[in-house]
């Protein structure tokens, strides 16, 4: 590793929402910076005037905050290398382009689209191995060029690729050395007719000015890299280390898209995924800690991430694995964290009045709800019997028919009420023990006894453990529920 402090950037275009692939790129940049005690920069590449919007920028910032990817420089944070919006850096691009022109490393080109098409057709006809821009304006007399510009003739600015440059070898931390043949490098445009910079020019000017040491991005950018290397060299700037990460595929082997389900970060947030679980899963799409570990807490990711563990092979997005990781994060949460981060917000979102309870009560509820929760939205469903009352409890008709509306269940409820009312301590173990004794006393199958009490107290046949649930509900309301259910029992 170089002694130069690591500086990486995530540079999304605000032309839409932050998608899974972009989120993974951001995670890798963030984790690499943190693991190397470096700087993580967020830059907004908003040079597409028609599609880049303030609303989209805010969507990206919200997604980044939800992911927990705190940036050291960028929007809302500032820094010494700003501005961090490309639209605010236009003068820097013009100045860099002018400097290359002044130094003879770039030149104006007046070729029309028709001329370019004709030149390309001729090159193809003569089977020329070089079929890019034919450098028609490369050796134009500077005085003639100035005169044509003064006359108002439109032009672009092209970089002058050295004729003896040879092949460009990109040293990539994921793919190794990748060689691009020199014949594929034409004198490409760095500044358009309207004076705006092209992507391959602007991104290099920015990365060079910001001191970026490592460029970690999707491998769809690999083909851009040789041209960017040429720009670095022309600017006299050090070429960063590149790391091009593989694309993410759907289960059908095709690039992940809307047809595979949710693709943007906010959809997963709104579906109830925990950001820690989501970040954990995305990090595993192309990287591994040791080839075996699946649950990788954020602090481990931030301290152990390395580019030499990034795979060059495409990764497949598996929703089932994501759900498993989500469930693991919920299962292993401390109860107090589960209460504050998951349960309380979920209950509030469902419009449930949780009332006043002490920490021990909430801890007991967490023990009941947590293992039965895959998403925060499950909390209100699982805990519904606890937050109902004898008056508001909703009874499931099929459960009533199966658990109460059969011969002898009235007597079961009468006996259950009697033993429960007499319990000296209203605790799960005592409640279960009292009910366990009833089947033999009444000569009724255990299953039928517990079904009748469960329906009476919880409203259905599917609920958390009965003793724990009844302890949370409280004795007075449990007895009142049994009294209400008695009218439905035979």
N, C-alpha and C positions, 0 to 999 in steps of 0.2 A: 504494500500500500504506500502511495506517495505521502511525503510529509506535508504536502499542501493540504490545508483544511478542506474537507469534503463540502462541496456546495452542489446541491441538486435542485431541480425545479420540476413542478408539474404545471403544464401550460395548456389548460383546456380552452377550447373555443366556445364561447357562450351562444351556440347556435341551437341548443336544445338542452335536455336534461343530462345529468351525469349518469352514464351507463356503466354496466358491470365492468366492461373492459377498461374504461377510463378510471373507475374506482380502484381496480387492482393496480394499475400503473401508479396511481397516487399513493397507494399503500406501500408499494415497493420503494418508491422514492422516499417517503416518510420514514420507513423502517431502516433504509440504508443510511439516511442522515442520522437517525437516532443511534444506530449501532456503531457509527463511526464518529460520534460527537460532532457532527457536522451541522450544516444549515439547510433547512428545507424551505424552498421558495415557492410561493403560489403566484403564477403570472397568468393574466387573462389575455389570450391571443384573440382579440376582438376585431381583427382587420376585415372581416366579412361584413360590409356595411348593411346588407339587406337582411341577414339572418342573426347577426349579433345584437342582442337586446339587453337592457338593464334587468329585465325580469329573468332572463336566462342566467345572467350573472348571479343574481340573488339565489336562484335555484341551486346553482353549483356551490355557492358559499354555504347554504343551508345543508346540503348533502355532505360537504366536507366537515362541517361542525358535527353533524350527527355521527359520522364515521369516527370522530375523535381524532382527526388528522390535523393537529394544530400546526400552523405554518409560522416560521420565524420571520419571514419577510413577505410582503404582499398586501393585497387589499385589507383595509381595516387595521393593519399592523404597521405598515410603512417599512422603512429600511433605507440603507445608504445607497442602494443601487436602483432606485425607482426612477420614473414611475413604473408601476407594475401592470399597466394596461397598454397594449401595443398602440392603441389609437392615440395615446398621449406621448408616444415616442417617435412620431413621424419625422421630426426635425433630426433626430439621431440617425435615422435611416438615410435621409437626404444627404446629411453630412458625410456619412460613411461611403455612400455611392459616389459623391463628388470627390472624395479623397482618392478612391480607386481610379476614377477618371483622370484626375490630376497626375496620378503616379503612373499612368499608362497601363493600368491593370484592368481597365474597363473602357468601353468605347460606345458611342452612339450608333444605333442601327436604324436605318430608314426603310428597311424592306417591308413591303406590304404583305398582307396574308396571301395574296395571289402569287407574289414573287416567291414567297417561302414554299408554297404548295408546288409551284413549277420546279423549283430547285430540288425538292424532295423527289418528285416524279422522275426527273432526269437522273438523279443518283440511283434510284431503284432500277431504271432502265439499263444503266451501264453496270449494274450489280456492284456498285461501290459498297465496300464493307462499312463505310461511314455514311450514314444517311440522315444525320442531324443537320443543324444549321451549317450552311456551306461557307460561312465566314465572308460573305460578300462585302460587308462593310468594315471588316477588321483593319484593313490597311488604307482606309479612306483618309485623304489628306485632311489634317485637323482644320485647316483654314476653310476648306469646302464644307466640312461638317458644321462649323460655326455659322457659316453663311446660310446653310439650309435651315438650321435651327432658328436663326434670326428671321428668316423668311416665314417662319411659322409651320414648317414641315414637321409632322409628328414623328416621334422617334421613341425607341426604348433604349435602355442601357444594358449592354451585355458584358459579362465578365470575360476577360481574355485568358482562356486556359493555356498555360505554357505549352508550346508545341513539343517540348522535350519532357513533359511531365511524366509520361509513362503510366503504367497501371496504378490505380488507387487501391491501397490495401487498408481496409478498415479493421482495426484491432477491436474486436467485440468481446466483451466479458462473458457472453453467453455462447456465441457461435464460433468463437476463435477468430482467426484471420480470414476475412472475406475479401476476395480480390475482384475488382471491377476493371474491365478492360479499358484502356485509354481511348480506344476507338469509339466507345460509347459516350464519351464526354465532349459535348459541343460547347460553344460559347453561349451559355444559357443566359436568359434574361434575369437581371437582378432588380430592375426598376421599370415599371410599366409606362405606357404613354402618358397616363395621368399623373405620373410622379410617385405612385404608391409602390412599395417594395413587394417583391414576390415572397412567398413563404420561405423558400430556401435561403433567401438573403436576410430577411427580417429576423428569423429565428436564430441565425448565427450571430448577427449583430447583437442581439439581446443576450444570448448565452455568453458571448465573449465579454460584453460589457459587465455582465453580472458575475463573471468569474466562475461559471459553471464548470465543475471538474468531471462530472459523470452525467451522461444523458441516458436515462432509463426510460424506454418508451416501447410501444408496440412494434413488432417486426414488420408491420405494413409501412413503416418509415425507413426500413433498411435501404430500399432503392433510392431514397433521397440522399443518403449519407455521403456518397462520393462527391456529389455537387457541393454539399455543405463543407466537406473537407477542403475543397478548392477555395471556398470563400474564406475559411479560417486562414488558410495559407496566404491568400491575397491580403487579408487584414493584418497579417503578422501576429495572429493570436494563437495560443497553444490549442491544439486539438484535444478535446476532452475524451475520456474513455466512454465508449458507447456500450450499451447493454440493451439489445433488442429482444423483448420477451414475446413468446408465442401467443397466437390468438386463442380465444376461448371458443370452444365448439359446443353445440348442442348434442343431445344423445344420438342424433342421426348423423353426426360427423360433419355437419355443416356449420358455418360461422353462426355464433349465437345471435339470435334475432327475436323479434316480437312473436314469431310463430312458436317459439319454445317456451313462452310464458313471459313473466315480468323481466324486464331488462334494465330498468333504471333504478337508481338507489332509493328514491323516495317511495317507490312501490313496495320495496322490501321493508322500509321503515313503517309505512302505513299498515302493512300486513302483520306487524307486531314482532318482527325479528329484533333481537338485541344487537346493538351495533358491535359489541365485542365478539359475538358469535359470527356475525356477518363478515367482519374484518378477518377473523380467524379462518373462515372458510375460503374467502377470496385469496388470502395469502397462500393457501395450499394449492391453488390452481396454477401450478408451474414452479412451486418452490417447496422444499421440505426441510425440516430441521435436522432429521437424522434418518429419514426414510421410513420411520415407523410412527412417530408421535403425531397424533391428530389434534388433540386439544392443546393449543399454544396460546397462553394468555398474552395480552397485549404487551406486558413488560418483557416477556421472553422474546417476542417478535422484535421488539425495539432494541434488544441487546444482542440477539443472536443472528439477525438476518445477514445474509451474505450473498453476493452475486454468484459465487462458485457453486451454490446449491440451487440455482435457477435452471430449470430444464429447457432445452431448445425445442422439445416436442410440444405440440398443441395440448391444451388441457380440456377436459370435458366437464361441463357444468352439470352437476348431479343434485337436483333439488332434494332427494331423499337424504343425501349425506349432509346437506345444509340443515335440514330439519333435525337430523340426529345430533349435530353439533349444537344447535339451538337448545334441544332438550337437555343436553349435558350441561350447558351453561346454567340453565335454570335449576337443574337438579343439584348442582354443586354450590349454588349461591348460599351464603350465610342467610339465616332467616331474617335478620334485621334488614339486610340489603334487599332481599326479595320483597319484604313488606313495603319498603320505601320506594324502590325503583320499579317494581312490577305491580304488586297487589293494590296499593292505594291509588296509583294513577289509573289502573284498569277498572277499579270499582267506580272511581269518579267518572270515567269516560262512559260507563254503563248506566250512570245516573243512580248508583246505589248509595244510600245514606248509611255509611259505616257506623255511625254512632260513636259513643265514647267507650273505649276499652283500654285496659292497661297493657303494658309491654308483654306480660306473660300470656295474655289472651291472644294477642297478635302472633306471638311465637307459636302458640298451639295451632292457630289457624294456618300459619305458613307450613307447618309440618303436615297438615292434612291436604292443603291445596297444591303445594309445590310438586310432588311426584305425579300429580294428575294434570299438570299444565305443560302444554307445548308452546302456546302463545299467550300473551297477556290477556287476550280476549277470552281465553278459557277460564280465567279466574272467576269472573262473575257467574259463569255457568256452574262451576264446581261448588262455589261458595253460596249459591242461591238459597239453599235450605237454611243456612246459618243466618242470613240477613232477612229472611222472611219472618213473619209473626204468625200466630195462630189464626189471625184474621186474614192475612194477605197470602198465606201459603197456597200455591196453585197445585191442585191434584191432577195427576195424569190419569185419564180415564182407563186406559189399558192396565195401568198399575193397580188402580183401585179394583178393577174387575178381577185381577189375578191375586192380589194380596189381601183384599178386605171382603169382597162380595162372595164369600163362600162360607159354608156352614161352620160354626164354631169360632169364627174370628172375633166375634163380639166378646166372647168369654176370654179369649186371649188378651184382647186390649184391656179388659177389666182387671185381669190378673197382673198384667204389665204395669198398669197405672198404680195398683196397690203397692207392688214391691218397689217401684221407683219413688213413690211418694214417701216411703218409709226409710229410704236410704239415709244413713247418717252423714255420708259425704258424697257430694255430687261430682264424681270423678270418673274418667273413662273406664278404668279397670273395675270400679265398683258397679257402674252401670252395666257393663258387659257381663259381669259375674251374676248380677241379679237376673238378667235375661236368660243367661245360660241355664239357670235352674228351672225355668218354666216348662220346657218341653216334657221333661220327665214328670213334673207335678201334674201337668194337664193331659199327659198322654197324647201329645201332638208332636208331629215331626218338627225338628229344630228349624228346618228351612221355612216352614209355614209361620212359626212364631216370629222369626226375625223379619220375614217379608211383611207381616202385618204391622209390626212396630215401625219398620223403615218407611212404609208407605204413609203411615199415620203422621210420622214426625217430619219426613223429607218430601212427601208428595209423590214420590216415584220409587221404583225398584232399583234405580242406579244412583248411588250416592257414595260419598266418602265413608270410611269406617263409622259404624253407628255410634259406638261409645264416644269417640272423639267429637263427632258432630253434635250429639246431644249435650255433651259437656259445654260446648261452645254456645249452643242455643240457650242453655240455662234451664233449670228445673221447672219454674212456673210456666214458661211458654211450651215446653215439651208436654207437660201434663194437659195444658189447654189444647194442644194439637191432638192429643189422644182423645180428649173429650169430643172435639169436633169430628174426628174420624169415626168415633163410636157410632154415629148416626148412619154411616155408610157400611158398617160391618154387619154381618149376619150372625 
